[in-house]
Amino acid sequence: MRRRALLSAPLLALGAGCTAQSDGDGDGDRGSGIERVKFLTGASILGREAYVYVASEKGYFHEAGFDVEVQAGKGTGPNLQLLQSGQVDFAALDITAALIEYGNGRFRDFTIVDAIQQRNLQCIMALEGSGIAGPKDLAGKKIAYLPGGVAKSLFPAYAKLAGIDASRIRWINIPLEQHPQNLAAGTVDAATQFAVGKPGIERVAKGRAITVLPYTDYLTDLYGVGIGVTRKAAEKDPERVRRFNGALLKGLSDAMADPAEAGRIYAKHQKIQPEPVAAAENTLMVPYAKSAAGGTPVGALDPQRVARNIAILQGAGVISDVFDPQEVVAADLLPG
């Protein structure tokens, strides 16, 4: 029988101060029927991930039997390391980056159980005065990036298709939350970003025009972020994963239906971004979380489309061989 953690705290525990322990498979203290789990965001904890707070605030996690501790992620590579080592139970992963990691043999013990974004958010942003108006202008420029994030890993494929001389890029390692300030100060010429991160850049740009270069202009049909678990966790108790998935996707649906509310809820739990910026990020995320044609449920994950993503990456030379999408995704763990 699966063990569950006994909690005395209400719905959501934040940060490293929480002392509950978990081995990544739902184990913990027994008694209350509520399990404390650790959820790792994609990178930092910005407004676009308000959905996890919405799911907690509205009681969806509690109804599903969970008390969720939110931790700040550091990008797909580091997130996979923490997930596979059992330090977290659920992790936000850029699906494209995860496919690259799997295809190159760096990480194998994970499976993706939903797609938070139906389209990839990766892009490069630059401010007026940087001399960057299009992709080819990036050659010779200093670009801020997040180590472990997909933007730098995917850049060679983007550069190849966009006609950029990737060998001339000067990459600068800067934490994601510091990208806006470094852009405004001119420390870097451009920065890898998420397309929905534009409000945060605008806040510090103070009226300067922003150039956005989406990867999807050249790398079409790629998924964005999804939620990953270890294979052991998925195989040991698939219903547990479905319950968590269902609660999280309810939060996502609500955040997309009411971005202003999502911004308010985010601001109650995090001070990294103010409420208006968080709300604006959620507004921008709506067309990424929902299919352009409509009719696709929030969180939907199609193995055939994943196969196309794998083929795109192989064709761009980012991975050497194609592989079966069922090795890395489990669409059967979506809520019924």
N, C-alpha and C positions, 0 to 999 in steps of 0.2 A: 504494500500500500504506500502511495506517495505521502511523504511527510510535508507538513505545512508550518510556516512560521507563526508563532504566537505574537500578536502585536498589541501594544497599548497606545500607539500613536494613531492619529487619524490618517485618512486617505493617502497623503503624499508626504514622503520624506525627501528632503533636498540636500544635495552636497555630501561631502565626505564625513560630516559629523554623525551620520547615521551609523549605528553599531551593529545592526543586524547582519548575519552572515548567511551566505548562500553558496552552494557549490556549482551553480549554473544549471542544475537539473531540478530545481524546485525543492531541494531539501532545506531543512531548517528546524526550528523548534516546532513541537506539535501542540495542537490544542484548539485554536479558535476557528479553523477552517479558512482563515485568511493567510495567504502566503506573501511574504515580502520578497520582491524581486528587484533587480537592478536593471535600469534601462539606460542605454548609452546613446546620446544624441549623435548627429552626424559630425559636426564640428562646432565647438563652442555651444552655447545655448541661445540661439537667436529667435526672433519673432516667428520665423517660418516653422518652427517646431512647437508652436503653441498648442497644437493638437493633443500633445501628451498631457498638458496641464488641463485642457478642456475635458479630456476623458476622466481625469482624476476629480476635477472640480464638480462635475456632474454625476459622480458616483458610478460611472461605468466600470472602472477597474474594481471597485469594491463589490459591485454586483457580480462580477466575474470571479471574485475570490482573491483579489490581489491588492497589495499595498505597494506602490511603486516609488522607488528611490531613483531620481533622475540624476545622471552624471553627465558632465560635458565630454563629448567625443573629441577626437583629434584627427579625424579623417579615416577613410576606409581601412588602410593598412594597419595603423595602430588599433583601430576598433576591432578588427579581426583577431589581432593578437590577444586583446583583453577577453574577447568572446571565447576563443579556443582555450585559453588558460583557465576558464571558469570564473573569472573575476566579475563578469556581468552575465545576465541571463538573456537579454534581448539587446540588439544593437542596430542602429540605423547605419546602413551601408549604401554607398552609391552602387547600384547594380552593375553598371558598366565597369567600375573599378574592381568590384568583386569578381566579375568574369575574367578580367585581366589577371588578377591575382591567382585565380584558380587555373586559368589556362597556362600560366607560366610556372605552375607548381609551387608557388610560395605558400598558399593557404588552401587546404582541402577540407578541413573539418567544419563545414558550415552548410546551411541551406537557407535560401531566401523564401519567405512565406507570404509576402505581399509586395505591392508597388505603391508606395506613398505618392509618387509622381509618375504619371504616364509618359512624360517627356523629360529629357535630361535638362538640368538647370545650368550646366557648366558654361561659363563665358569668361571673357576678359573685358575689363572695364578700364577706361582711361579718361582723364579730365582734359578740358580745353587747355591748349597750350602745350600739350605733351608731344604734338606732332603726329599723333596717331588718329587716322580717320578710317583706316581699313586694315585688314589682316596683314598685308605685306609691309605696312609701316612698323610692325612689331620688331622686325629685324634690327639688331643693334641696340634695342631698348632694354631697360631694367624692369623685370616683371616680378612682383611679389607673389609668393606662392605659399601654400600650406603643405609642409612635408606630410606624406601619407595620404594626401587628398588626390582625387582622380584628375584634377585639371592638368597637373604637370605630367602625370602618367599618360594621359590621352592626348597631350599636346602634339607629339610627333605625328599621330594620325591626322589631327586637325591641320597641322602645318603642311603636311604632304598634299592634302586636298586643296588647301587655301593658297598654296604657292609661297609659303613662308620659308625663309632660310633659317631653320631651327638651330643651326650651329652658332648663329650670331646672337641668340638670346642670352641675356645675363640674368640668371635666376637669383632672387633674393629671398631668403628664408625669413618670413615675418608671420607672427600669429594672425589668424584670420580676423579677429576683432580689431587689430591695429592697422588693417589695410586702408580703411578710409582716411585715417589721419596721415599715413605715409603718402597716400596719393595727393592729399591736399597740400602737404608740405613739400612735395616734389622730390622726396627721398627716392621714390620709384616712378617710372613712367606709366606703368600699368599694373594691374593686379588680377590674378585669377579670382573669380567671384562666382556666386550663384546669381542667376538672372533676377531672382526676387530680392536680391540684396541691394538693388538700386536705391531704395529709400534711405538706407543707412549711408550710402555714399553721398546722396543729395544733401543730407543733413549737414555734413561737414564741408561739402563743396561750396556752399553759400552762393548759389546762383550760377556757378560755372557749368557749362554744358558737359554732359557725360556721353562718351562713346561706348556703346555696348556691342561686343563682338561675340554672338552666341555660337557655341560649337555646333549646335543643331543646324546652322546654315549649311554645313558640309557633312556632318555626321548625323544623318536623319534617322528617325525611328528608334533612337536609344531611350531606354527607360531612365528615370531619375533614381531617387532613393527608394530602398525597400528595407524591410526589417529582417534581420538574420538571427538564427539560433544555431546551436551546435547540432550536428546530426544525432548525437546521443540524446539530446533533449527532445528532438522531434520524434525519434523512434520510441523512446521510453514512454512518453505521455503525449501523443498528438492532440488529445482533447484539451489538455492544458494550454498548448500553443494556440489552438483555435479560440479558446476563451479569451486569452490575452489579445490575440489578433482582432477579434470581434470588438472588444472594448476600445482598443486603440483606434480602429477604423470608425467607430461611432464618434469619437472625438474629432477625427479628421473630417468627417462629413459635416459635423456641426461647425467646425472652424471655417470650412469652405462656404457654408450657408450663411454665416454671419462673421465675416472677418473682423468687424469692429469689436464684437464680443470677445473673439479670440485674442485680440490685442489687449483688451482690458484684463482678461484672465492671465495672460502672459505677464503683464506688468505687476500683478499681485505677487508673482513668484520670482521674477527676475528683474534686475535693474540694468542689464547690459544694454538694452534698447528701451527707449521710452514707448509708452502706449501707442502714440500715433504711428511711429515707425513700424512697430510690430503689427499693427492693424494693416498698414500699407503692404507689408510683406505678404500677409495672408491674402489680401486682395489680389496681388500679383500672382500668387500661387494657384488661384482657382483654375485657370486654363491648363495648368501643368498637372494638377491632381485629377482633373476630369478630362475625359477624351474629347477631342475637338468635335467629333461627330455625334457625341452624346450616346447614351445607352450603355456605356461601360460602367459597371459599378465602381465606386471609390475603392481603391486598393487592389483592383483586378490585376491578375498576373497570368499571362498567356504563354505557355511553354513554346508555342510555335513562333511567337514574336521574340522570345528569348533566343531561339535558334537563329533568327535573323540578326539579332544583336551580335551573337557569336560570329556569324559569318562576316559581318561588317568589320569587326575587330581583326579577324583573320585576314581579310582582304586588305586592310590597312597596314598589315604587318605588325600589329601590336601583340598578337599571340601567334604561335607557329601553326597550331592545328585546331580544327573545330572539335567539339565534344558534345555529348548528349546534354541538352538543357536540363533533363531530369536529374543530372548529377549535382546541379546547383540550385534548382528551384523546386518548391513543393506547393503547387497551386492547390492541392487537396487540403492544405492546412488553413486556407481561407475560411472564414465563418460560413456556415451553410445558409 
